[in-house]
Amino acid sequence: MTRLFVARTFILLALGAAQLPAANAGVLPEERTDLLYHRYSGDEVTVSGPSLLVRKQTSTNTSVFFNYYIDNISSASIDVRTSGASRYIEERTEQTLGVDYLHGKTTMGFAYTDSAENDYEATSYHFNLSQDFFGDLTTLSMGYSKGSDTIRQTGNPTYLQFADKQSYRLGLSQIITRNFTMGVGYETITDEGSLRNPYRVYSYCNPESTCAARGFAAEIYPNTRTSNALSVRGSYFLPYRAALHGEYKVFNDSWDISATTMSLGYTQPISDFIIDLRYRLYSQTKAEFYNDLFNRVDEFNFLGRDKELSTFDSVSFGTTISYEIAKSGWWIFEKGSLNLSWDHIEFTYKDFRDVPAGRLLGSAPGTEPLFAFGADVIQLFVSLWY
Amino acid sequence: MKAMLAIIVCVLTLGMTGCGIQPWVKPYERQNLADPIMNPNRDGVSASYIHHVHETRESSRGAGSVSGGGCGCN
């Protein structure tokens, strides 16, 4: 029996097809193929699989790409353990097909993404437009995406829900000096439909008078959500051929969640190697309808206990080591690289309690230890240019 | 956030009108900016994946450094 404890992953991923580095509007992306193996491990959840990206120029002004991505999920997460269910295994596949067209200093891009698993299907369309101007010192970009999701529930053949998502993006990149570039980005995302996870439950005092135990009932979410995010970023070239990168992002949404993200990066080439170091801080406040323990069943119109809607911080650090291969070319390839990447993330929740640990300790409802966990993310990939 | 939006609008207006300002970094002065190390997301398939890892475990979404560029994958 599969469960949708990671459903939000797929809703978001469907719109993730618009997520690749902003390119200069007057230049088509490089012709290259990347074959990547990814593995996420944390909170007794493992998600791993391959990703293949092939990009090829079909004419002087047209470039096409195809991405095939798989998530193999094995999960006994805090939600699964709290519910008393057993570990589940499932697979999700995603395919994206896209084209970029260059006309003068303008690049137009269109992509279609399809994501499928046994109880969740998502399709999305993405359109992007970029324009260079002001002596190519400035790049203005804008984009629009629309996604449609079909949600089912394993074990409940009558359950059928839908959700739609739209995204509006605006970005500006600016060359400041011969060593310094900056960019700003703004994105509004709207959701409408069934936004809750059919497998997730909220918790309430049972009975209300003594709160002797936690009761559980299906979450109830609003049917709409609108979010706004604004980011500022910069990259600086250091005199000894290295680069510093920084980004700051603020976020808020109609569920009363506010968040900030700060990240720093450093890139250092050494002989045939390129070393990347990165550090990231994230902090968010809870949704207005989130509570770890409600006073009674159906206390409010909307009730949620998704830890992603709680108050929490995360800190992550990581490194990527790239080794250049075939520098003089090999067969049809101009060059290549071998890459190994590792990131560690620590999540610290401020109002989400570890109910399974509380059961072991004999804690009363609402006094269980606060939840925290660490996760490791590994990527191994080879890149070939032609 | 409103203040930052105002700054964006001002920068956009300035950029599109030019306001008499000439491009101050010539094409032949941009070799450092063209170095691949200046792009923190130069390996798109990897950058997109790690972006996805973060975004699926957080409520924050959108306006990431790897968004808005055109093509896509995860």
Interface residues (C-beta under 8 A of the other chain):
Chain A: V6 R8 T9 L12 L13 G16 A17 A18 Q19 L20 P21 A22 A23 P29 D34 L36 H38 Y40 S51 L53 R55 S63 F65 N67 Y69 E94 T96 G98 D100 T107 G109 A111 T113 H126 N128 S130 F133 F134 G135 D136 L137 T138 L140 S141 M142 G143 S167 R169 L170 G171 L172 Q174 I175 T177 R178 N179 T181 G183 V184 G185 Y186 E187 T188 I189 S227 N228 A229 L230 S231 V232 R233 S235 F237 R241 A242 A243 H245 E247 K249 V250 F251 N252 D253 W255 I257 A259 T261 S263 G265 T267 P269 I274 D276 R278 R280 Y282 Q284 A287 E308 L309 S314 S316 G318 T320 S322 N339 S341 D343 I345 F347 V377 Q379 F381 S383
Chain B: M1 M4 L5 I7 I8 V11 L12 G15 M16 G18 Q22 P23 W24 V25 P27 E29 R30 N32 L33 D35 I37 M38 N39 P40 N41 R42 D43 G44 V45 S46 A47 S48 Y49 I50 H51 H52 V53 H54 E55 T56 R57 E58 S59 S60 R61 G62 A63 G64 S65 V66 S67 G68 G69 G70 C71 G72 C73 N74
